[in-house]
């Protein structure tokens, strides 16, 4: 499937044909980057990245056994103070994920330690990523998810908190986010619960892994000041539909986030 065709399916929200299979992850990233160039050429602006499949507990469920990444766009990103409405648009089989989101203050140095990564952060916030799959029934291989824009559809970022007010150093920041819990609800019905440690032991550890993989990708962009990075779901991903209201009750240092879909 050409980059132009991949973009057309992304725009339309239609499922890929059943015979479409991507078998090579490295090639899939090059296709993803080719689609990224097409989106930039038509006027969209990258705003950061999503990291997917950092939650090891869901790997067997989706038959993907390593994290992936994709681009977040100005057309897919929204910020709010805790309550928002988000249009699902032409998303394909959308699902919701509660996550921790980082805002970058500067580009991390080569081989950055956790302390250096923390020093490059500006803020942390609760987030909802709406993920999607153009493979019927969410049945895919790892390379399919990479070629499918890293499964990214939308990202809602909640109230931002300066990382300097959260913790005095990287060690305590890492520990706080790892211990932070979340309860996911659809309306008044509890759906799942999770913890920051689910994502490669902590969101900061997930960021470190992502940065290494990003810089290994030929032709890949680098992290930059102002980028947002959402670090992976703390629960399973649940199907969503227009008219539903979902909320995530995060513990300290994050806050409650609510979204209604239309």
C-alpha positions, 0 to 999 in steps of 0.5 A, a space after each residue: 500500500 502506497 503512502 498516498 493510499 494509507 493517507 486516504 484510508 486515514 482520512 476516510 475512516 474506512 477499513 483496509 482490505 483484508 489482504 493488506 499485511 505489513 510484515 516488516 516493522 522497519 519498512 512500516 516506519 519508513 511508510 509512516 514517515 512518508 505519510 508524515 511528509 505528505 501530511 506536512 506538505 498539505 499543511 498539517 503540523 507535527 505537535 509531538 508523538 504517541 508511544 503505544 504498547 508500553 503496557 506489557 499486560 495487553 501485549 498478548 491480547 493484541 499480539 504486539 510485544 514491543 512498544 511502537 510510536 507515531 506522530 501527534 498532529 495539530 489536527 488531532 491534538 486538543 488541550 482542556 482544563 479538565 472537561 472537553 468535547 472531542 469529535 471522533 470524525 472519521 476515526 476507524 474503530 476508535 478506542 480510549 486510553 488514559 495516559 500520562 502526557 509530557 510537554 518538552 522544554 528542550 531536546 534531550 541530549 544523546 544517551 540521556 539519563 532519566 535525570 537528564 530527561 526529567 531536566 528536559 521536561 516542562 510539564 506533565 498532564 493527564 490525557 486521553 488518547 483515542 486510538 484506532 485501527 484500520 484492520 478489521 476487529 483490531 486483528 493485526 501484526 506489529 508492523 501493521 500498527 506502525 504503518 497505521 500511523 501508530 494507531 493514533 486518532 486523537 489526543 486530549 491533554 488535561 490540566 498541565 502541572 510543572 514537573 518542578 512542582 511535582 518533584 525535586 528530582 528525577 528519582 522522586 518524579 519517577 516514583 510518583 508517576 509509577 505509583 499514581 493510579 487511575 480509575 476509568 469510567 464510562 458515565 457512572 460505570 467503572 470500566 477498568 483501573 490501572 497504574 503508572 507502573 504499567 507502562 514500562 515501569 513508569 511513564 518516564 521510563 517509557 519516554 526513555 525507551 521511546 527516545 532511544 527507538 526514535 533516534 534509531 529510526 533512519 530519517 526519523 525526527 527528533 524530540 523538540 521543545 514544545 513537543 507533547 509525548 503521550 506515554 501509553 495506556 494505563 488500562 486496556 483500550 475500550 471502544 467508544 462512540 459518539 454520545 458517550 462520556 468517559 472520565 479518568 480519575 487519576 491520583 496525585 500528581 495528575 488530575 481528573 479528566 472527562 471527555 464527551 464524544 460527538 
